[in-house]
Amino acid sequence: MIEVHGGAFDLCGLRLGSRLGPAAVRLAGLAEALEALDLTVVDCGDVGMRPAYTCGGGLRNFKPLKKCLTELRARTFSALQNDKVPLLLGGEHTIAAAGVGAALQKFNGSLGLLWIDAHADINTPGTSTTGNIHGMPLAALAGLPSETTGRADDEWRELVDLLVVGSKLNLDTTVWFGLRDVDRAERAHLRGHPITMHDIDRIGVVDLVEGMDRWWRKAGIQQIWISFDVDALDPVLAPGTGTGVRGGLTYREAHLTAELLREKLDRKDCPYRLVGADVVETNPLFDSCNETAKMAVEWLSSLFGKTILGTR
């Protein structure tokens, strides 16, 4: 069973509007598409957003973010405890930290993360040039120090304590896919298996997914969480996002990635399983005829088993 949870939050990013993303993805036919694959879908609604509020010297809009992540994390952990597959809809990429944090608590060190994104999202408050927390979720999940002092450091510690209950994110078993806009300060934290658009152009999706599979097997991964930021797609195809960067994944590259991942997951000898996913940064205010949300639904359909002929 798939449980859908919306994170209608957009106060820690560059552009407002992704709070409307969960509704846009639903209206693009998410439940209908997944049910057509004989999957059971339960939509649990959205976690609401509190008014913007920032204390002097603190992280921007930390309090409403903490409120959102606390509720969304609790929902995700409950779904995992009941053997359901949580699917989170964003909202900005910070909401993914709630899902990954819950999965880390549930599965401890056996969880691998696939972060499909144009950005590495591993800045800290001290290295970020914008102060936008949507570029920091992996740093918080990995428990990296804030590299700041005062209220900002105190709030960062609160965020880490909220997200990390027991096991921190192991960056050595994290896979980034589709990177093309990485800050200089982030590069020092990029361990694991970072795959850039240059790699995709040069090596190709098929060989890279094969390498990803070998990487997880060697690391002893038993569960994976997949986080898909729609800005991984080229903005020509998916304009409805917060921080689009030219030169992203094509429609077919994205779908082939999802289809190959599903093939790996369906193999009898696959040692890991998909325990949760999120699709984030859909922003209808910058979209055209809800095309980005439609692409998100189509990508999720491929990930959960849709094929051209119905069989493989």
C-alpha positions as CSV (number, residue, x, y, z in Angstrom):
1,M,0.0,0.0,0.0
2,I,1.2,3.5,-0.9
3,E,0.4,6.3,1.5
4,V,0.5,9.8,0.0
5,H,1.5,12.7,2.3
6,G,1.7,16.3,1.1
7,G,4.3,18.8,2.5
8,A,2.7,22.1,1.4
9,F,5.7,24.1,2.6
10,D,7.9,26.7,0.7
11,L,9.3,29.2,3.1
12,C,12.9,28.1,3.1
13,G,13.6,28.3,-0.7
14,L,14.3,30.8,-3.4
15,R,10.7,31.1,-4.8
16,L,7.3,30.8,-3.2
17,G,4.7,28.6,-4.9
18,S,5.8,25.0,-4.3
19,R,3.4,24.8,-1.4
20,L,0.9,24.3,-4.3
21,G,2.9,21.4,-5.6
22,P,1.1,18.6,-3.8
23,A,-2.3,19.7,-5.2
24,A,-0.9,20.1,-8.7
25,V,0.5,16.5,-8.6
26,R,-2.7,15.1,-7.4
27,L,-4.7,17.0,-10.0
28,A,-2.3,15.6,-12.6
29,G,-3.8,12.2,-11.8
30,L,-1.3,10.6,-9.3
31,A,-3.7,8.3,-7.6
32,E,-5.4,7.2,-10.8
33,A,-2.0,6.5,-12.4
34,L,-0.8,4.3,-9.5
35,E,-4.1,2.5,-9.1
36,A,-4.0,1.6,-12.8
37,L,-0.9,-0.4,-11.9
38,D,-3.0,-2.4,-9.4
39,L,-1.5,-0.5,-6.4
40,T,-3.5,0.5,-3.4
41,V,-3.2,4.3,-2.8
42,V,-4.4,6.1,0.4
43,D,-4.1,9.9,0.3
44,C,-3.6,11.2,3.8
45,G,-3.8,14.9,2.8
46,D,-1.3,17.7,3.5
47,V,0.7,18.9,6.4
48,G,-0.2,22.6,6.5
49,M,2.1,25.5,6.6
50,R,2.4,28.0,9.5
51,P,3.0,31.8,8.8
52,A,6.5,32.9,8.0
53,Y,8.5,33.8,11.1
54,T,12.2,34.3,11.8
55,C,14.0,35.2,15.0
56,G,16.8,37.7,14.8
57,G,20.1,35.9,14.0
58,G,18.4,32.6,13.4
59,L,17.7,30.4,10.4
60,R,15.2,31.8,8.1
61,N,11.7,30.5,8.9
62,F,13.0,27.8,11.1
63,K,10.0,27.6,13.4
64,P,7.4,26.9,10.7
65,L,9.8,24.5,9.1
66,K,10.3,22.6,12.3
67,K,6.5,22.4,12.8
68,C,6.1,21.0,9.3
69,L,8.9,18.5,9.5
70,T,7.9,17.3,12.9
71,E,4.4,16.3,11.7
72,L,5.5,14.9,8.4
73,R,8.3,12.9,10.0
74,A,5.8,11.4,12.4
75,R,3.4,10.5,9.6
76,T,6.2,8.9,7.6
77,F,7.5,6.8,10.5
78,S,3.9,5.6,11.3
79,A,3.5,4.5,7.6
80,L,6.9,2.6,7.7
81,Q,6.0,1.0,11.0
82,N,2.8,-0.3,9.4
83,D,4.6,-1.7,6.4
84,K,3.3,0.9,4.0
85,V,5.3,2.8,1.4
86,P,5.2,6.5,2.1
87,L,5.2,8.8,-0.9
88,L,5.8,12.5,0.0
89,L,4.8,15.3,-2.3
90,G,6.5,18.7,-2.1
91,G,6.8,21.5,-1.4
92,E,10.4,22.4,-1.4
93,H,13.2,19.8,-1.0
94,T,13.4,20.4,2.8
95,I,10.4,18.2,3.3
96,A,12.3,15.1,2.0
97,A,14.4,15.3,5.1
98,A,11.3,14.3,7.2
99,G,10.9,11.1,5.1
100,V,14.5,10.2,5.0
101,G,14.9,10.9,8.7
102,A,12.0,8.6,9.5
103,A,13.4,5.8,7.3
104,L,16.9,6.2,8.9
105,Q,15.2,5.7,12.3
106,K,13.3,2.6,11.1
107,F,16.1,0.9,9.2
108,N,19.2,2.3,10.9
109,G,22.4,1.7,8.9
110,S,20.9,-0.5,6.2
111,L,19.3,2.4,4.3
112,G,20.6,3.8,1.0
113,L,19.6,7.1,-0.4
114,L,19.2,8.1,-4.1
115,W,19.0,11.9,-4.4
116,I,18.0,12.8,-8.0
117,D,18.6,16.6,-8.2
118,A,20.5,19.3,-10.1
119,H,21.8,20.4,-6.7
120,A,23.8,18.5,-3.9
121,D,21.7,20.1,-1.1
122,I,24.6,19.6,1.4
123,N,25.3,23.2,2.4
124,T,25.4,24.1,6.1
125,P,24.2,27.5,7.5
126,G,27.9,28.6,7.5
127,T,28.6,27.6,3.9
128,S,25.3,28.6,2.2
129,T,25.5,31.8,0.2
130,T,21.7,32.3,0.3
131,G,20.7,31.1,3.8
132,N,17.9,29.0,2.2
133,I,17.5,25.8,4.2
134,H,16.2,23.9,1.1
135,G,19.8,23.7,0.1
136,M,20.8,22.0,3.4
137,P,18.7,18.9,4.1
138,L,21.4,16.3,3.5
139,A,23.8,18.2,5.7
140,A,21.2,18.1,8.5
141,L,20.5,14.4,8.0
142,A,24.3,13.7,8.1
143,G,24.6,15.7,11.3
144,L,27.2,18.1,9.9
145,P,28.1,21.0,12.1
146,S,26.5,24.4,11.3
147,E,29.7,26.3,11.0
148,T,27.9,29.2,12.6
149,T,27.4,30.5,16.1
150,G,24.6,32.0,18.2
151,R,20.9,31.4,17.5
152,A,21.5,29.9,14.0
153,D,23.8,27.3,15.5
154,D,21.2,26.5,18.2
155,E,18.4,26.1,15.7
156,W,20.6,23.9,13.5
157,R,21.2,21.6,16.4
158,E,17.4,21.5,17.0
159,L,16.9,20.5,13.3
160,V,19.5,17.8,13.5
161,D,18.0,16.4,16.7
162,L,14.6,16.4,15.1
163,L,15.7,14.6,11.9
164,V,18.3,12.2,13.3
165,V,17.0,9.8,15.9
166,G,19.7,7.1,16.2
167,S,21.3,6.7,12.8
168,K,22.7,9.6,10.8
169,L,22.7,9.6,7.0
170,N,25.8,7.8,5.8
171,L,27.1,9.9,3.0
172,D,29.3,7.0,1.8
173,T,26.2,5.1,0.7
174,T,24.4,8.1,-0.8
175,V,24.0,8.4,-4.5
176,W,23.4,11.7,-6.2
177,F,22.1,11.6,-9.7
178,G,21.9,14.5,-12.2
179,L,24.1,17.0,-10.5
180,R,24.9,20.1,-12.5
181,D,24.9,23.0,-10.0
182,V,27.2,22.3,-7.0
183,D,28.5,25.0,-4.7
184,R,32.3,25.0,-4.1
185,A,31.8,24.5,-0.4
186,E,29.6,21.5,-1.0
187,R,32.2,19.6,-2.9
188,A,34.2,18.6,0.3
189,H,31.1,16.8,1.6
190,L,30.4,14.9,-1.6
191,R,31.4,11.4,-0.8
192,G,29.4,8.3,-1.7
193,H,28.5,8.1,-5.4
194,P,27.9,11.5,-7.0
195,I,26.7,11.3,-10.6
196,T,26.8,14.5,-12.7
197,M,25.2,15.4,-16.0
198,H,28.6,15.1,-17.5
199,D,28.7,11.5,-16.3
200,I,25.3,10.8,-17.8
201,D,26.3,12.4,-21.1
202,R,29.5,10.5,-21.3
203,I,28.6,7.1,-19.8
204,G,24.9,6.8,-20.3
205,V,21.9,5.9,-18.0
206,V,22.1,2.1,-18.4
207,D,25.7,1.7,-17.3
208,L,25.3,4.3,-14.5
209,V,22.2,2.4,-13.0
210,E,24.2,-0.8,-13.2
211,G,27.0,0.9,-11.3
212,M,24.5,2.2,-8.8
213,D,23.2,-1.3,-8.2
214,R,26.7,-2.7,-7.7
215,W,27.4,0.2,-5.3
216,W,24.4,-0.6,-3.1
217,R,25.1,-4.4,-3.2
218,K,28.7,-3.9,-2.1
219,A,27.6,-1.5,0.7
220,G,25.1,-4.1,2.0
221,I,22.1,-1.8,1.5
222,Q,18.8,-3.5,2.3
223,Q,16.4,-0.6,1.8
224,I,16.4,2.5,-0.4
225,W,14.6,5.9,-0.3
226,I,14.4,7.8,-3.6
227,S,14.1,11.6,-3.6
228,F,13.2,13.2,-6.9
229,D,13.5,16.9,-7.3
230,V,11.8,17.9,-10.5
231,D,14.6,20.4,-11.2
232,A,16.7,17.4,-12.1
233,L,14.8,17.6,-15.4
234,D,15.7,20.2,-18.0
235,P,13.6,23.3,-17.4
236,V,12.6,23.4,-21.0
237,L,10.6,20.2,-20.2
238,A,9.7,21.0,-16.6
239,P,9.6,24.8,-16.1
240,G,7.4,24.6,-13.0
241,T,10.1,24.5,-10.3
242,G,12.0,26.7,-7.9
243,T,15.6,26.6,-9.1
244,G,15.7,25.4,-12.7
245,V,19.2,24.9,-14.3
246,R,19.6,24.4,-18.0
247,G,21.1,21.1,-19.3
248,G,19.1,18.6,-17.1
249,L,17.7,15.2,-17.7
250,T,15.7,14.7,-20.8
251,Y,12.2,13.0,-20.6
252,R,13.6,9.7,-21.8
253,E,16.7,9.8,-19.6
254,A,14.5,10.3,-16.5
255,H,12.1,7.6,-17.5
256,L,14.8,5.1,-18.4
257,T,16.3,5.7,-15.0
258,A,13.0,5.0,-13.3
259,E,12.3,1.9,-15.5
260,L,15.8,0.4,-14.9
261,L,15.5,1.0,-11.1
262,R,12.1,-0.8,-11.1
263,E,13.7,-3.7,-13.1
264,K,16.5,-4.0,-10.5
265,L,13.9,-3.9,-7.6
266,D,11.8,-6.6,-9.2
267,R,14.7,-9.1,-9.6
268,K,14.5,-12.0,-7.2
269,D,18.1,-11.6,-6.3
270,C,17.8,-7.9,-5.4
271,P,19.0,-7.5,-1.9
272,Y,17.3,-4.1,-1.3
273,R,13.8,-2.8,-1.6
274,L,12.1,0.6,-2.1
275,V,10.7,1.7,1.2
276,G,9.7,5.3,0.4
277,A,10.0,8.1,-2.1
278,D,9.3,11.8,-2.5
279,V,8.8,14.1,-5.4
280,V,9.5,17.8,-4.6
281,E,9.8,21.3,-5.9
282,T,6.9,21.3,-8.3
283,N,5.8,24.9,-8.5
284,P,2.6,25.6,-10.5
285,L,3.2,29.4,-10.4
286,F,6.1,29.0,-12.9
287,D,4.6,26.0,-14.9
288,S,2.8,25.8,-18.2
289,C,-0.5,23.9,-18.2
290,N,0.6,21.8,-15.2
291,E,3.2,20.1,-17.4
292,T,5.8,19.6,-14.6
293,A,3.2,18.0,-12.3
294,K,2.2,15.7,-15.2
295,M,5.8,14.7,-15.8
296,A,6.2,14.0,-12.0
297,V,3.2,11.6,-12.2
298,E,4.5,9.9,-15.3
299,W,7.9,9.5,-13.7
300,L,6.4,7.9,-10.6
301,S,4.4,5.6,-12.7
302,S,7.5,4.3,-14.3
303,L,9.2,3.9,-11.0
304,F,6.3,1.9,-9.7
305,G,6.1,-0.4,-12.7
306,K,4.4,1.2,-15.7
307,T,5.8,-0.1,-19.0
308,I,4.9,0.4,-22.7
309,L,3.6,-3.2,-23.2
310,G,2.5,-3.9,-19.7
311,T,5.1,-6.6,-19.2
312,R,8.9,-7.0,-19.3
